[in-house]
Amino acid sequence: MPNDSERAPNGTRVIALVGPAGAGKTSLAEALLFAAGTIDRQGGPGATVGDASPEARSRGGSTEVNLLRFDYLGQSFGVVDAPGSVGFAADGARAVAVADLAIVVVDPDPARAALAAPALRMLDEQGIPHFLFVNRIDQARGRIRDLLTALQSMSVSPLIARQIPIRENDRVTGFVDLALERAFHYEPGKPSRRIEIPEEVAAREAEARGHMLEQLADHDDALLEQLLLDETPEPATIFADLARETGDNLGVSVLFGSATSGWGIRRLLKALRHETPSPDQTGRRLDVVAPSLFAFKVSHGGAIGRLVFARALGRDIGEGAELNASSGGRARLGALFQVQGDKPTKTSQVRLGDLVAIAKVDGIRAGDWLSTGPLPPPLALDPPLRNCALAIEPADRKDDVRLSTALARLIEEDSALTLEQDDHEMRLRGVNDEHLKTVLARLMRRYGVEVKSRAPHIPYRESIRRHVTQRGRHKKQSGGHGQFGDVVIEIAPVARGEGFRFTEEISGGAVPKQWIPAVEQGVREALAKGPMGFPVVDVAVTLLDGSYHSVDSSELAFRMAGRIAMGEALGQAAAHLLEPVHRLVIVTPSSATSKVSSAVASRRGQMLGLAPRDGWTGWDRIEALMPANELDGLEAELRSLSHGLATYEAAFDHLAELNGPLAEKVIKERVTETA
């Protein structure tokens, strides 16, 4: 490895820790800070550097992105500790996108390799350089080679194994660094001790090193020539190639260790110091041409108030600077803070590459660019899937305004959270049940607003089977002018999805033309609630005849007559219930496909197709139709069947007739609700 004094620092390098929930990302962040001397203990009370929110503690995993920093041998680093659970992944997605390097943290068990697939594919698709760190190597029982084979099928970029394990009694006790050709023995609580390469490992080391050099030679003609001439390349050449392949996203270095034991952490730190791309390289990747800040998160609360978290690229930027904003206009930077977990520290300047929190900068949203010159293009990030919803209302009606204010702030903080509202209910929509449960807990803790929640109403509809001709008359006499309206209408079913159609065949002025729109309005009002209590769809209405009074007829009278006629006609037209059906696209590891298919069938789903997922080895794509009423709990069931990996997208497709006990149950529940 190059001398530690080489390579002068060029701005703060940002490392993102990504990977499946439970892989040990936060433990690795703590191990890096401890090995760098930023914290004085690892593990135990007061030592944690992770998400310290009550919600994170209650679920035993991060719910928000956590920002940290440390210095190592003169190089400043920022750390983005991104939540691994799918319910909270959106919180860190923007921060990961502007990192210089990501470390995908994985478990050593080959059977759990598939859990890393979403992170690996996301990094490949966005072109983010990355390492792979196999954590908990002290617990490994299978072969690392099997793990890498499984992981390689999920990675577009080739995996470059930089180490091989040394085992004693089937336990990993050290490793051989293939670039340095040096062996090290793990020492509990201490730096690894250098040892001679054991004889039983030598042949395997030579094979693994040869394979690593061949991978590097694919992009280095000079190295290829050395290998063909059977010459031994200098370590400096090897490390330069490793750094270049990482920066150009041509290969993924694989290292291993144990975050909780501190094993392999210093070796990882040295690799990060010499091989992490610079902020300038990241700026070129993101098309940054002028000093810029990318706002990746907004946070409310705390003594400072609203904070915008951003990363600086291009050059240092000082407090009070006026910048162009992608949301429009200009923005002046307020107070600046460096961040260490939940502890902000005031600073006067944002250095190149820094992660910073900005106060008093209104109008800036997560995802905005700020720049002294031309604005970089928006980041192309996949929108989060929002497959879960809760109907909510304040437990105390006096909290209406407080709830509205609190939800607006939470939604600004969390891009995976949206609010939907109609005449019947307010719906909070999020990624999954775990996500929404955490949001409600945060709502209570931060803002003291308690809400009542339930499953949202399913938008059932009614339609008709018969043609019916019906007269409707509204007649009312009181002092002065009375009210008189008289109409004859015909109603008929139309094809599913055609909606509502109104025509008139009035002759001889039986209904004056100026009052025909009022008849249609009354008909539409009657369609809002059919005999079963639901809106009526797919009906054609024709106004055939009627009569009027020269004094007592009015717009109101004919509107009421139309409403009466339509209400009575619907009661005779053989109304039936319709339920919404959604089209689903489910992606799942192939190992869980049969279980997922069974789950779809058990929820009255209709399979439409099954095919391999494009570009994803060992994954399948299922298309199906499923009634909306069956979607409740589907996301949680798919997760349980696939180690948390299967996901789905759903969109309304059509209305289908619902009969029998299920229809009777829906109608009975509707009657109870409206009683």
Residue pairs with C-beta under 8 A, 6 or more apart in sequence:
1 179
1 180
1 235
1 239
1 270
1 271
1 274
2 236
2 239
2 274
4 73
4 270
4 273
6 274
7 273
7 274
9 74
9 75
9 76
10 278
10 279
10 280
10 352
11 76
11 278
11 279
11 280
11 351
11 352
11 353
11 354
12 69
12 76
12 77
12 78
12 279
12 351
12 352
12 353
12 354
12 355
13 75
13 76
13 77
13 78
13 100
13 101
13 272
13 276
13 277
13 278
13 279
13 353
14 77
14 78
14 79
14 80
14 98
14 99
14 100
14 101
14 279
14 282
14 311
14 353
14 355
15 77
15 78
15 79
15 80
15 99
15 100
15 101
15 102
15 103
15 272
15 276
16 79
16 80
16 82
16 92
16 95
16 96
16 99
16 101
16 102
16 103
16 128
17 25
17 26
17 28
17 29
17 79
17 80
17 81
17 82
17 102
17 103
17 105
18 25
18 82
18 84
18 92
18 96
18 102
18 103
18 104
18 105
18 119
18 122
18 123
18 130
19 25
19 84
19 103
19 104
19 105
19 106
19 115
19 116
19 119
20 84
20 106
20 107
20 112
20 115
20 116
20 119
20 644
21 61
21 83
21 84
21 85
21 644
22 61
22 84
22 107
23 84
23 105
23 106
23 107
23 115
23 116
23 135
24 105
24 135
24 136
24 259
24 260
25 62
25 81
25 82
25 84
25 105
26 48
26 49
26 50
26 51
26 62
26 66
26 81
27 135
27 259
27 260
28 103
28 105
28 133
28 135
28 259
28 265
29 49
29 50
29 66
29 68
29 79
29 81
30 39
30 42
30 43
30 47
30 48
30 49
30 50
30 259
31 42
31 259
31 260
31 262
31 265
32 70
32 77
32 79
32 265
32 268
32 269
33 39
33 49
33 68
33 70
33 79
34 40
34 41
34 42
34 47
34 262
34 265
35 72
35 262
35 265
35 266
35 269
36 70
36 71
36 72
36 77
36 269
37 70
38 69
38 70
38 71
39 47
39 49
41 47
42 260
42 262
43 260
49 66
49 68
49 340
49 341
50 56
50 62
50 66
50 81
50 341
51 62
51 63
51 64
51 66
51 81
51 83
52 341
52 342
53 63
53 64
53 442
54 441
54 445
55 63
55 438
55 441
55 442
55 445
56 62
56 63
56 64
58 441
59 434
59 438
61 83
61 84
61 85
62 81
62 82
62 83
62 84
62 85
62 88
63 83
63 85
63 88
63 91
63 438
64 83
64 88
64 91
65 80
65 81
65 82
65 83
65 91
65 92
65 95
65 297
66 80
66 81
66 341
67 78
67 79
67 80
67 81
67 95
67 309
67 339
67 340
67 341
67 355
68 78
68 79
68 81
68 339
68 340
68 341
69 76
69 77
69 78
69 79
69 338
69 339
69 340
69 355
70 76
70 77
70 79
71 77
72 269
72 272
72 273
73 273
75 273
76 351
76 353
76 354
77 272
77 276
78 311
78 353
78 354
78 355
80 92
80 95
80 96
80 99
80 355
81 92
82 89
82 91
82 92
82 93
82 95
82 96
83 89
83 91
83 92
85 434
85 644
86 118
86 431
86 432
86 639
86 644
86 647
87 416
87 430
87 431
87 432
87 434
87 435
87 438
88 416
88 431
88 435
88 438
89 384
89 431
90 384
90 414
90 415
90 416
90 431
91 297
91 414
91 415
91 416
93 381
93 384
93 415
94 294
94 296
94 297
94 366
94 367
94 379
94 381
94 415
95 296
95 297
95 309
95 311
95 355
96 102
96 122
96 128
97 126
97 128
97 296
97 379
97 381
98 282
98 286
98 294
98 296
98 311
98 313
98 379
99 128
99 282
100 129
100 276
100 277
100 278
100 279
100 281
100 282
100 353
101 128
101 129
101 130
101 131
101 246
101 272
101 275
101 276
101 277
102 119
102 123
102 128
102 129
102 130
102 131
103 130
103 131
103 132
103 133
103 268
104 116
104 119
104 120
104 123
104 130
104 131
104 132
104 133
104 252
105 133
105 135
106 112
106 113
106 115
106 116
106 132
106 133
106 134
106 135
106 147
106 151
107 115
107 134
107 135
107 136
108 134
108 135
108 136
108 137
108 139
108 140
108 141
108 142
108 144
108 147
108 256
109 140
109 141
109 142
109 147
110 142
110 143
110 146
110 147
110 149
110 150
111 142
112 643
113 147
113 150
113 151
113 154
114 150
114 154
114 589
114 591
114 618
114 643
114 645
115 643
115 644
115 645
116 132
116 151
116 154
117 154
117 589
117 616
117 618
117 619
117 645
118 645
120 130
120 151
120 154
120 155
121 154
121 156
121 615
121 616
122 382
123 130
124 155
124 156
124 157
124 249
126 380
127 249
127 285
128 249
129 246
129 247
129 248
129 249
129 276
129 277
130 246
130 252
131 246
131 252
131 253
131 254
131 255
131 268
131 271
131 272
132 151
132 159
132 252
132 253
132 254
132 255
133 254
133 255
133 256
133 257
133 268
134 140
134 144
134 147
134 254
134 255
134 256
134 257
135 256
135 257
135 258
135 259
136 258
136 259
136 260
137 165
137 172
137 256
137 257
137 258
137 263
137 264
138 171
138 172
138 186
138 258
138 261
138 263
139 258
140 165
140 172
141 170
144 161
144 164
144 165
144 256
148 159
148 161
148 254
151 159
152 158
152 159
153 617
153 618
154 616
154 617
154 618
155 252
157 249
157 250
157 251
157 252
158 215
158 250
158 251
158 252
159 251
159 252
159 254
160 212
160 215
160 216
160 242
160 245
160 251
160 252
160 253
160 254
161 178
161 208
161 211
161 212
161 254
162 177
162 178
162 179
162 212
162 242
162 253
162 254
162 255
162 271
163 175
163 176
163 177
163 178
163 254
163 255
163 256
163 264
163 267
164 175
164 176
164 178
164 201
164 204
164 205
164 208
165 172
165 174
165 175
165 256
166 172
166 173
166 174
166 175
166 176
166 183
166 185
166 198
166 201
167 173
172 186
173 185
173 186
174 183
174 184
174 185
174 186
174 192
174 195
175 183
175 184
175 192
175 256
175 264
176 182
176 183
176 184
176 197
176 201
176 205
177 183
177 184
177 267
178 205
178 208
178 209
178 212
179 212
179 235
179 238
179 239
179 242
180 235
181 197
181 205
181 209
182 194
182 197
183 194
183 195
183 196
183 197
183 198
183 201
184 192
184 193
184 194
184 195
184 267
185 192
185 193
185 194
185 195
186 192
186 258
186 261
186 263
186 264
187 193
188 261
189 262
191 266
192 263
192 264
192 266
192 267
197 205
213 223
213 227
213 233
213 238
214 227
215 251
216 223
216 238
216 241
216 242
216 245
216 251
217 223
217 224
217 227
218 224
219 241
219 244
219 245
219 248
219 250
220 237
220 241
222 237
223 233
223 237
223 241
226 232
226 233
227 233
239 274
239 275
242 251
242 253
242 271
242 275
243 274
243 275
244 250
245 251
246 252
246 253
246 275
246 276
246 277
247 275
247 277
247 281
253 271
253 275
255 264
255 267
255 268
255 271
256 264
257 263
257 264
257 265
257 267
257 268
258 264
259 265
278 353
279 312
279 313
279 352
279 353
280 352
282 313
283 292
283 313
283 314
286 294
286 313
286 376
286 377
286 379
287 376
287 377
288 313
288 314
288 371
288 376
289 314
289 373
289 374
289 376
290 314
290 371
290 372
290 373
290 374
291 312
291 313
291 314
291 315
291 316
291 317
291 371
291 372
291 373
292 312
292 313
292 314
292 323
292 369
292 370
292 371
292 372
292 375
292 376
293 310
293 311
293 312
293 313
293 317
293 323
293 350
293 356
293 358
293 369
293 370
293 371
294 310
294 311
294 313
294 368
294 369
294 370
294 376
294 379
295 308
295 309
295 310
295 358
295 364
295 365
295 366
295 367
295 368
295 369
295 370
296 309
296 310
296 311
296 366
296 367
297 308
297 309
297 366
297 413
298 306
298 307
298 308
298 309
298 364
298 365
298 366
298 412
298 413
299 306
299 307
299 309
299 357
299 413
300 306
300 307
300 409
300 412
300 413
300 446
301 446
302 342
302 344
304 335
304 337
304 344
304 357
304 359
305 359
306 359
306 360
307 337
307 344
307 357
307 358
307 359
308 357
308 358
308 361
308 364
308 366
309 339
309 355
309 356
309 357
309 358
310 350
310 355
310 356
310 357
310 358
310 370
311 353
311 354
311 355
311 356
312 350
312 351
312 352
312 353
312 354
312 356
313 352
313 353
314 352
314 371
314 372
315 352
316 349
316 350
316 351
316 352
317 323
317 333
317 349
317 350
317 372
318 333
318 348
318 349
318 350
319 333
319 334
319 335
319 336
319 348
319 349
320 332
320 333
321 332
321 333
321 372
322 330
322 331
322 332
322 333
323 330
323 331
323 332
323 333
323 370
323 371
323 372
324 330
324 331
324 370
324 371
324 372
324 373
324 375
325 331
325 363
325 364
325 368
325 369
325 370
325 375
326 368
326 369
326 370
326 375
326 378
327 363
327 364
327 365
327 368
329 363
331 361
331 362
331 363
331 364
331 370
332 361
333 358
333 361
333 370
334 358
334 359
334 360
334 361
335 346
335 358
335 359
335 360
336 346
336 347
336 348
336 349
336 350
336 356
336 357
336 358
336 359
337 344
337 345
337 346
337 347
337 356
337 357
337 358
337 359
338 344
338 345
338 347
338 354
338 355
338 356
338 357
339 345
339 355
339 356
339 357
344 357
347 356
350 356
358 364
364 370
365 412
366 412
366 415
367 378
367 379
367 415
369 375
369 376
369 378
384 415
384 416
384 431
385 431
385 647
385 648
385 649
386 416
386 418
386 429
386 430
386 431
387 431
387 432
387 631
387 634
387 635
387 647
387 648
387 649
387 650
388 429
388 430
388 431
388 432
388 433
388 435
388 436
388 635
389 420
389 427
389 428
389 429
389 430
389 436
389 456
390 427
390 428
390 436
390 440
390 453
390 454
390 455
390 456
391 425
391 426
391 427
391 453
391 454
391 455
391 456
391 457
392 426
392 427
392 428
392 440
392 451
392 452
392 453
393 425
393 426
393 451
393 452
394 400
394 402
394 403
394 449
394 450
394 451
394 452
395 450
395 451
395 452
396 450
399 449
399 450
402 447
402 448
402 449
403 443
403 449
403 451
405 447
406 443
406 446
406 447
406 449
407 419
407 428
407 443
409 447
410 417
410 439
410 442
410 443
411 417
411 418
411 419
414 430
414 439
416 430
416 431
416 435
417 428
417 429
417 430
417 435
417 439
418 428
418 429
418 430
419 426
419 427
419 428
419 429
420 426
420 427
420 429
421 427
424 457
425 456
425 457
427 456
428 436
428 439
428 453
430 436
430 439
431 635
432 635
432 636
432 639
433 633
433 635
433 636
440 451
440 453
443 449
443 451
444 450
444 451
455 632
458 579
458 580
458 628
458 629
458 666
459 580
459 628
460 534
460 577
460 578
460 579
460 580
460 658
460 666
460 670
461 534
461 535
461 536
461 537
461 577
461 578
461 580
461 655
462 530
462 531
462 532
462 534
462 535
462 536
462 537
462 575
462 576
462 577
462 578
463 493
463 496
463 536
463 537
463 538
463 539
463 575
463 576
463 578
463 655
464 491
464 492
464 493
464 536
464 539
464 570
464 573
464 574
464 575
464 576
465 493
465 573
465 574
465 575
465 576
466 493
466 572
466 573
466 574
467 490
467 491
467 492
467 493
467 573
468 490
468 491
468 569
468 572
468 573
469 488
469 489
469 490
469 544
469 569
470 488
470 489
470 490
470 491
470 565
470 566
470 568
470 569
470 572
471 486
471 487
471 488
471 565
472 486
472 487
472 488
472 489
472 561
472 562
472 563
472 564
472 565
472 566
472 567
472 568
473 485
473 486
473 487
473 561
473 564
474 483
474 484
474 485
474 486
474 557
474 558
474 560
474 561
474 564
475 482
475 483
475 484
475 485
475 486
476 482
476 483
476 484
476 557
477 483
477 552
481 551
481 552
482 549
482 551
482 552
483 552
483 553
483 554
483 556
483 557
483 560
484 548
484 549
484 552
484 553
484 557
485 515
485 546
485 548
485 553
485 554
485 557
485 558
485 559
485 560
485 561
485 562
486 546
486 547
486 548
486 561
487 511
487 519
487 543
487 545
487 546
487 558
487 561
487 562
487 565
488 543
488 544
488 545
488 546
488 565
489 519
489 523
489 541
489 542
489 543
489 544
489 562
489 565
489 566
489 569
490 541
490 542
490 544
491 539
491 540
491 541
491 542
491 566
491 569
491 570
491 573
492 539
492 540
492 542
493 538
493 539
493 540
493 573
494 501
494 538
494 539
494 540
495 538
496 538
496 654
496 655
497 538
497 654
497 655
498 538
499 537
499 538
500 524
500 527
500 537
500 538
500 539
500 540
500 541
501 539
501 540
501 541
502 520
502 523
502 540
502 541
502 542
502 543
503 540
503 541
503 542
503 543
504 511
504 516
504 519
504 542
504 543
505 542
505 543
505 544
506 513
506 516
506 543
506 544
506 545
506 546
510 545
510 546
510 547
510 548
511 519
511 543
511 545
511 546
511 547
511 548
511 558
512 548
512 553
514 555
515 548
515 553
515 554
515 555
515 558
516 543
516 558
518 555
518 556
518 558
518 559
518 562
519 543
519 546
519 558
519 559
519 561
519 562
520 541
520 543
520 562
521 559
521 562
522 558
522 559
522 560
522 561
522 562
522 563
522 564
522 565
522 566
523 541
523 562
523 563
523 565
523 566
525 559
525 563
526 536
526 562
526 563
526 566
526 567
526 570
527 535
527 536
527 537
527 539
527 566
528 535
528 536
529 535
530 536
530 570
530 575
531 570
531 571
531 575
532 575
532 577
532 667
532 670
533 667
533 670
533 671
533 674
534 577
534 670
536 570
536 575
537 578
537 655
541 566
543 562
546 558
546 561
548 558
576 657
576 658
576 659
576 663
577 657
577 658
577 659
577 663
577 666
577 667
578 655
578 656
578 657
578 658
579 627
579 628
579 629
579 655
579 656
579 658
579 666
580 627
580 628
580 652
580 654
580 655
581 625
581 626
581 627
581 628
581 652
581 653
581 654
581 655
581 656
582 625
582 626
582 627
582 628
582 631
582 650
582 651
582 652
582 653
583 608
583 623
583 624
583 625
583 650
583 651
583 652
583 653
584 600
584 605
584 622
584 623
584 624
584 625
584 626
584 648
584 649
584 650
585 621
585 622
585 623
585 648
585 649
586 596
586 600
586 621
586 622
586 623
586 624
586 638
586 646
586 647
586 648
587 613
587 616
587 619
587 620
587 621
587 622
587 646
587 647
587 648
588 596
588 619
588 620
588 622
588 638
588 641
588 642
588 645
588 646
589 618
589 619
589 620
589 642
589 643
589 645
589 646
590 612
590 618
590 619
590 620
591 618
591 642
592 641
592 642
592 643
592 645
592 646
593 610
593 620
593 622
595 641
595 642
596 622
596 638
596 641
596 642
596 646
597 607
597 610
597 622
599 634
599 637
599 638
599 641
600 607
600 622
600 624
600 626
601 607
603 626
603 627
603 630
603 631
603 634
604 626
604 627
604 630
605 624
605 625
605 626
605 630
606 624
606 625
606 626
607 622
607 623
607 624
608 623
608 624
608 625
609 621
609 622
609 623
610 620
610 621
610 622
610 623
611 620
611 621
612 619
612 620
612 621
613 619
613 620
613 621
614 621
625 653
626 634
626 650
627 656
627 658
628 652
631 650
634 648
635 647
635 648
638 646
638 647
638 648
639 645
639 646
658 666
